[in-house]
Amino acid sequence: MLSRIIEIVKKHHEEVILLIGVVLISLLSFSIGYIVAFEEAKEPIRVEYDQELE
């Protein structure tokens, strides 16, 4: 079974490398999007002034 998988990978090594590249780029894109969405979900900082001090 393992030898058959190795044979298939050797026969189609260019396609396997391309597939691995596409999967890694997809995971990286998802991770970056998740981080950006998480950062945007934070509540912005508000500055409030005390009117008694003016």
CORHUHU-V199287 format. One record per residue. N is the residue number from 1. PSI is psi in whole degrees, 0 to 359 (NA if undefined). BURIAL is b if it has 16 or more other C-alpha atoms within 10 Angstrom, else e. D_LAST is the distance of its C-alpha to the last C-alpha in Angstrom with 2 decimals. Layout:
n->N psi->PSI burial->BURIAL d_last->D_LAST
n->N psi->PSI burial->BURIAL d_last->D_LAST
This chain:
n->1 psi->309 burial->e d_last->80.75
n->2 psi->321 burial->e d_last->78.58
n->3 psi->327 burial->e d_last->81.08
n->4 psi->320 burial->e d_last->80.89
n->5 psi->316 burial->e d_last->77.08
n->6 psi->320 burial->e d_last->77.38
n->7 psi->316 burial->e d_last->80.01
n->8 psi->318 burial->e d_last->77.83
n->9 psi->318 burial->e d_last->74.85
n->10 psi->323 burial->e d_last->77.12
n->11 psi->325 burial->e d_last->78.48
n->12 psi->40 burial->e d_last->75.07
n->13 psi->327 burial->e d_last->72.94
n->14 psi->318 burial->e d_last->71.24
n->15 psi->325 burial->e d_last->70.10
n->16 psi->317 burial->e d_last->68.91
n->17 psi->318 burial->e d_last->66.79
n->18 psi->317 burial->e d_last->65.33
n->19 psi->316 burial->e d_last->64.56
n->20 psi->319 burial->e d_last->62.85
n->21 psi->316 burial->e d_last->60.75
n->22 psi->317 burial->e d_last->59.69
n->23 psi->316 burial->e d_last->58.78
n->24 psi->319 burial->e d_last->56.71
n->25 psi->321 burial->e d_last->54.82
n->26 psi->316 burial->e d_last->54.19
n->27 psi->320 burial->e d_last->52.85
n->28 psi->317 burial->e d_last->50.59
n->29 psi->318 burial->e d_last->49.24
n->30 psi->317 burial->e d_last->48.61
n->31 psi->316 burial->e d_last->46.82
n->32 psi->317 burial->e d_last->44.51
n->33 psi->322 burial->e d_last->43.76
n->34 psi->318 burial->e d_last->43.08
n->35 psi->316 burial->e d_last->40.64
n->36 psi->316 burial->e d_last->38.77
n->37 psi->323 burial->e d_last->38.63
n->38 psi->319 burial->e d_last->37.39
n->39 psi->323 burial->e d_last->34.54
n->40 psi->340 burial->e d_last->33.53
n->41 psi->348 burial->e d_last->33.57
n->42 psi->149 burial->e d_last->30.64
n->43 psi->134 burial->e d_last->27.34
n->44 psi->157 burial->e d_last->24.85
n->45 psi->132 burial->e d_last->21.76
n->46 psi->136 burial->e d_last->18.57
n->47 psi->123 burial->e d_last->15.10
n->48 psi->138 burial->e d_last->12.56
n->49 psi->143 burial->e d_last->8.80
n->50 psi->121 burial->e d_last->7.51
n->51 psi->340 burial->e d_last->5.53
n->52 psi->334 burial->e d_last->5.58
n->53 psi->344 burial->e d_last->3.82
n->54 psi->NA burial->e d_last->0.00
